[in-house]
Amino acid sequence: MVDTIKEVAPHAPEGLLLMDVASIKTDPAEALEKYAPENVEIIPCHPMFGPRVPSLKRQIIVLTPIENRAHK
């Protein structure tokens, strides 16, 4: 996850919203904050379901916004 964020996040255009959906929050959230441009919004997400779920449809995902990186 961190390697992908490191590769993709620096190229995010202004105003874009970057999200991850991963059970472990610390490393992906820190990578998003480190590698995403300042004018890109960041919202790490935590899935409340397991990897065997075939679709995101009707699944619960907890949003964990980073202060000063996610706006209304």
KEBA-181868 format. One record per residue: residue in three letters; y, x, z of N, C-alpha, C in turn; chain; residue number from 1. Coordinates in nm, 4 decimals. Layout:
! residues N
code, n_yy, n_xx, n_zz, ca_yy, ca_xx, ca_zz, c_yy, c_xx, c_zz, unit, pos
ALA, Y, X, Z, Y, X, Z, Y, X, Z, A, NUM
...
***
This chain:
! residues 72
code, n_yy, n_xx, n_zz, ca_yy, ca_xx, ca_zz, c_yy, c_xx, c_zz, unit, pos
MET, -0.1188, 0.0831, 0.0000, 0.0000, 0.0000, 0.0000, 0.1256, 0.0878, 0.0000, A, 1
VAL, 0.1295, 0.1866, 0.0883, 0.2493, 0.2711, 0.0984, 0.2729, 0.3476, -0.0324, A, 2
ASP, 0.1671, 0.3976, -0.0939, 0.1829, 0.4699, -0.2207, 0.2415, 0.3798, -0.3291, A, 3
THR, 0.1972, 0.2554, -0.3337, 0.2494, 0.1606, -0.4323, 0.3967, 0.1299, -0.4052, A, 4
ILE, 0.4307, 0.1073, -0.2793, 0.5710, 0.0811, -0.2420, 0.6576, 0.2009, -0.2791, A, 5
LYS, 0.6097, 0.3196, -0.2490, 0.6834, 0.4430, -0.2788, 0.7105, 0.4554, -0.4288, A, 6
GLU, 0.6158, 0.4120, -0.5115, 0.6289, 0.4217, -0.6561, 0.7178, 0.3117, -0.7146, A, 7
VAL, 0.7079, 0.1903, -0.6616, 0.7743, 0.0747, -0.7218, 0.9128, 0.0470, -0.6621, A, 8
ALA, 0.9262, 0.0525, -0.5319, 1.0480, 0.0086, -0.4621, 1.1768, 0.0761, -0.5108, A, 9
PRO, 1.1786, 0.2059, -0.5372, 1.3052, 0.2672, -0.5805, 1.3610, 0.2099, -0.7103, A, 10
HIS, 1.2780, 0.1432, -0.7885, 1.3206, 0.0887, -0.9181, 1.3627, -0.0580, -0.9099, A, 11
ALA, 1.3615, -0.1150, -0.7905, 1.3971, -0.2562, -0.7735, 1.5459, -0.2767, -0.8024, A, 12
PRO, 1.5789, -0.3747, -0.8854, 1.7196, -0.4003, -0.9165, 1.7922, -0.4705, -0.8015, A, 13
GLU, 1.9229, -0.4569, -0.8018, 2.0070, -0.5189, -0.6997, 1.9776, -0.6680, -0.6873, A, 14
GLY, 1.9685, -0.7151, -0.5629, 1.9477, -0.8568, -0.5363, 1.8026, -0.9012, -0.5374, A, 15
LEU, 1.7121, -0.8114, -0.5734, 1.5703, -0.8456, -0.5761, 1.5165, -0.8616, -0.4341, A, 16
LEU, 1.4132, -0.9415, -0.4188, 1.3439, -0.9568, -0.2913, 1.2084, -0.8883, -0.3025, A, 17
LEU, 1.1853, -0.7867, -0.2197, 1.0562, -0.7190, -0.2142, 0.9783, -0.7709, -0.0948, A, 18
MET, 0.8524, -0.8048, -0.1188, 0.7658, -0.8553, -0.0122, 0.6314, -0.7840, -0.0210, A, 19
ASP, 0.5704, -0.7606, 0.0932, 0.4321, -0.7170, 0.0941, 0.3524, -0.8243, 0.1665, A, 20
VAL, 0.2260, -0.8322, 0.1376, 0.1378, -0.9230, 0.2113, 0.0232, -0.8355, 0.2606, A, 21
ALA, 0.0364, -0.7892, 0.3846, -0.0632, -0.6987, 0.4417, -0.0784, -0.7274, 0.5906, A, 22
SER, -0.1984, -0.7092, 0.6399, -0.2246, -0.7340, 0.7817, -0.1543, -0.6323, 0.8714, A, 23
ILE, -0.1537, -0.5082, 0.8290, -0.0882, -0.4020, 0.9065, 0.0573, -0.3969, 0.8632, A, 24
LYS, 0.1500, -0.4099, 0.9569, 0.2913, -0.4217, 0.9214, 0.3683, -0.2907, 0.9291, A, 25
THR, 0.3369, -0.2027, 1.0207, 0.4228, -0.0870, 1.0468, 0.4438, 0.0001, 0.9233, A, 26
ASP, 0.3382, 0.0529, 0.8646, 0.3539, 0.1455, 0.7522, 0.4179, 0.0802, 0.6291, A, 27
PRO, 0.3720, -0.0369, 0.5859, 0.4388, -0.0983, 0.4700, 0.5856, -0.1336, 0.4970, A, 28
ALA, 0.6160, -0.1853, 0.6137, 0.7553, -0.2202, 0.6457, 0.8440, -0.0964, 0.6466, A, 29
GLU, 0.7957, 0.0107, 0.7053, 0.8735, 0.1356, 0.7071, 0.8916, 0.1903, 0.5660, A, 30
ALA, 0.7887, 0.1806, 0.4830, 0.7992, 0.2283, 0.3448, 0.8989, 0.1437, 0.2650, A, 31
LEU, 0.8947, 0.0121, 0.2831, 0.9905, -0.0743, 0.2139, 1.1328, -0.0374, 0.2530, A, 32
GLU, 1.1548, -0.0175, 0.3810, 1.2886, 0.0180, 0.4287, 1.3326, 0.1544, 0.3752, A, 33
LYS, 1.2411, 0.2473, 0.3692, 1.2732, 0.3845, 0.3261, 1.2972, 0.3947, 0.1756, A, 34
TYR, 1.2141, 0.3286, 0.0952, 1.2178, 0.3504, -0.0490, 1.2939, 0.2456, -0.1294, A, 35
ALA, 1.3165, 0.1288, -0.0737, 1.3911, 0.0259, -0.1476, 1.5407, 0.0555, -0.1408, A, 36
PRO, 1.6122, 0.0356, -0.2503, 1.7579, 0.0537, -0.2472, 1.8212, -0.0378, -0.1427, A, 37
GLU, 1.9349, 0.0012, -0.0917, 2.0043, -0.0736, 0.0140, 2.0388, -0.2166, -0.0272, A, 38
ASN, 2.0607, -0.2396, -0.1550, 2.1019, -0.3728, -0.2016, 1.9831, -0.4608, -0.2414, A, 39
VAL, 1.8647, -0.4245, -0.1947, 1.7431, -0.5025, -0.2191, 1.6981, -0.5641, -0.0866, A, 40
GLU, 1.6645, -0.6918, -0.0901, 1.6177, -0.7586, 0.0322, 1.4699, -0.7282, 0.0557, A, 41
ILE, 1.4317, -0.7228, 0.1835, 1.2949, -0.6879, 0.2220, 1.2426, -0.7917, 0.3205, A, 42
ILE, 1.1246, -0.8444, 0.2928, 1.0582, -0.9325, 0.3883, 0.9086, -0.8991, 0.3898, A, 43
PRO, 0.8653, -0.8188, 0.4864, 0.7214, -0.7985, 0.5022, 0.6564, -0.9308, 0.5441, A, 44
CYS, 0.5330, -0.9514, 0.5007, 0.4624, -1.0762, 0.5302, 0.3244, -1.0470, 0.5869, A, 45
HIS, 0.2787, -1.1353, 0.6734, 0.1466, -1.1203, 0.7340, 0.0609, -1.2416, 0.6989, A, 46
PRO, -0.0491, -1.2200, 0.6260, -0.1351, -1.3326, 0.5910, -0.2130, -1.3808, 0.7123, A, 47
MET, -0.2238, -1.5103, 0.7264, -0.3007, -1.5686, 0.8366, -0.4361, -1.6169, 0.7833, A, 48
PHE, -0.4930, -1.5373, 0.6922, -0.6221, -1.5686, 0.6325, -0.6882, -1.4370, 0.5944, A, 49
GLY, -0.8134, -1.4411, 0.5664, -0.8889, -1.3204, 0.5354, -0.8929, -1.2867, 0.3876, A, 50
PRO, -0.9475, -1.1712, 0.3546, -0.9503, -1.1233, 0.2160, -1.0431, -1.2029, 0.1243, A, 51
ARG, -1.1283, -1.2873, 0.1791, -1.2210, -1.3641, 0.0952, -1.1605, -1.4937, 0.0411, A, 52
VAL, -1.0382, -1.5254, 0.0807, -0.9720, -1.6463, 0.0312, -0.9387, -1.6234, -0.1166, A, 53
PRO, -0.9818, -1.7135, -0.2053, -0.9660, -1.6910, -0.3495, -0.8242, -1.7122, -0.4034, A, 54
SER, -0.7360, -1.7763, -0.3249, -0.6025, -1.8089, -0.3743, -0.5040, -1.8156, -0.2571, A, 55
LEU, -0.3770, -1.7924, -0.2861, -0.2726, -1.8074, -0.1843, -0.2352, -1.9538, -0.1638, A, 56
LYS, -0.2817, -2.0396, -0.2539, -0.2480, -2.1816, -0.2470, -0.2913, -2.2403, -0.1121, A, 57
ARG, -0.1944, -2.3044, -0.0440, -0.2144, -2.3729, 0.0843, -0.2486, -2.2785, 0.2003, A, 58
GLN, -0.2217, -2.1497, 0.1832, -0.2471, -2.0549, 0.2914, -0.1180, -2.0336, 0.3716, A, 59
ILE, -0.1338, -1.9930, 0.4955, -0.0196, -1.9669, 0.5824, 0.0105, -1.8170, 0.5800, A, 60
ILE, 0.1385, -1.7859, 0.5590, 0.1853, -1.6476, 0.5591, 0.3064, -1.6411, 0.6512, A, 61
VAL, 0.3037, -1.5495, 0.7476, 0.4140, -1.5324, 0.8417, 0.5125, -1.4306, 0.7842, A, 62
LEU, 0.6395, -1.4719, 0.7736, 0.7450, -1.3827, 0.7253, 0.8005, -1.3031, 0.8423, A, 63
THR, 0.8181, -1.1716, 0.8228, 0.8695, -1.0854, 0.9294, 0.9883, -1.0062, 0.8752, A, 64
PRO, 1.1037, -1.0727, 0.8598, 1.2205, -1.0062, 0.7987, 1.2672, -0.8839, 0.8779, A, 65
ILE, 1.3183, -0.7877, 0.8045, 1.3764, -0.6679, 0.8644, 1.5262, -0.6936, 0.8823, A, 66
GLU, 1.5759, -0.6701, 1.0002, 1.7172, -0.6947, 1.0296, 1.8071, -0.6213, 0.9311, A, 67
ASN, 1.9066, -0.6910, 0.8806, 2.0059, -0.6413, 0.7853, 1.9472, -0.6114, 0.6473, A, 68
ARG, 1.8211, -0.6513, 0.6214, 1.7632, -0.6310, 0.4882, 1.7137, -0.7601, 0.4268, A, 69
ALA, 1.7299, -0.8709, 0.5003, 1.6906, -1.0013, 0.4474, 1.8029, -1.0998, 0.4785, A, 70
HIS, 1.8535, -1.1618, 0.3758, 1.9665, -1.2535, 0.3922, 1.9217, -1.3955, 0.3657, A, 71
LYS, 2.0057, -1.4898, 0.4022, 1.9743, -1.6316, 0.3829, 1.9665, -1.6672, 0.2372, A, 72
***
